[in-house]
Amino acid sequence: MEKSTGPGRGEAKAVLIAGPTASGKSALAARLADALGGVIVNADSMQVYRELRILTARPSAEEEAARPHRLYGHVSAAEAYSVARWLADVDGVLAEADQTGRTPIIVGGTGLYFTALVTGLSEVPEIPEAIRSYWRARGRADGGAALHETLRERDPVMAERLRPSDPQRIVRALEVMEATGRSLADWQAEAAPPRLDPARCHKVVLAPDRADLRVRIETRFSQMLEEGAREEVKALDRLDLDPALPAMKAIGVAPLLAHSMGLLSLEGARDRAVADSARYAKRQETWFRNRFADWDRLDPAAIPETADGRWPWALAAS
């Protein structure tokens, strides 16, 4: 691991732990929370949904009871949670931590949350529901490629930034353009100030060996099945939610729904979910490598069992 250039323990405003899915972020956050008397704050866009504890690998009820956790499972799957809402929620958590003297340990795999936290987020006005509904319907009817062509005609700058295989962000760009008359790129260039000064935070990206990570993903999904992931997805399906909602796109939902309808064997559902997780982890790794180049990189296999004076355990030194 590279030597940390972050602040000393007394100066640290927060600890930020990013990393791909199944890399061991929650375990590291728990150990640091115990060592520092910290509060663990969720920075994963799927772990906010209360109906998906198992499939999103949210901390268990026992783990949440053992140490303070914030912003886990506090949103209904019927809602489309956003980075702007997360920032508004995290403001309250940071204020609480400051009042109680607890170190915030912000952990997750959603790179955009961390980026907004330490660099700021553009303040896009609220989109009228009629416009949002229209473009969501167009997204379901037209598909990513056709929608991307529409975006290219209306907002070529954002079309260059987005892939045709990313309909959710294409829809977002189109609705912003229609509602405001300005490109989302323009709004993003006018970012609000960051919530945290990155120079006063310890920042680490967990970077496991890729082969080890694949094993971790396979093992974790098998554990999810044993813990009731199929039943969790069936319960989600009974809510009859819009399939375009973010919670319905959580990894594992689609293949397990296909299995429940008799369209896919359990083994096939498992294999598809594992493959989807591995692809997602690769995208996360690319984001972290490109956007968080100045963060410490830590192989989870190198984390010592006990404090040995090296970061991050040096944070707990008296």
QUITA-V608327 format. One record per run of one state. SS is the DSSP state (hx for helix, st for strand, lp for the rest). FROM is the first residue (numbers start at 0). LEN is the number of residues. If there is no record, write none. Layout:
SS:FROM:LEN + SS:FROM:LEN
//
This chain:
lp:0:8 + hx:8:3 + lp:11:2 + st:13:6 + lp:19:5 + hx:24:12 + lp:36:2 + st:38:4 + lp:42:6 + st:48:1 + lp:49:11 + hx:60:6 + lp:66:2 + st:68:2 + lp:70:4 + st:74:1 + lp:75:7 + hx:82:18 + lp:100:3 + st:103:5 + lp:108:2 + hx:110:9 + lp:119:2 + st:121:1 + lp:122:6 + hx:128:14 + lp:142:1 + hx:143:11 + lp:154:1 + hx:155:6 + lp:161:5 + hx:166:14 + lp:180:3 + hx:183:5 + lp:188:2 + st:190:1 + lp:191:6 + hx:197:3 + st:200:6 + lp:206:3 + hx:209:18 + lp:227:1 + hx:228:9 + lp:237:8 + hx:245:4 + lp:249:3 + hx:252:8 + lp:260:5 + hx:265:26 + lp:291:4 + st:295:3 + lp:298:1 + hx:299:3 + lp:302:10 + hx:312:4 + lp:316:2
//
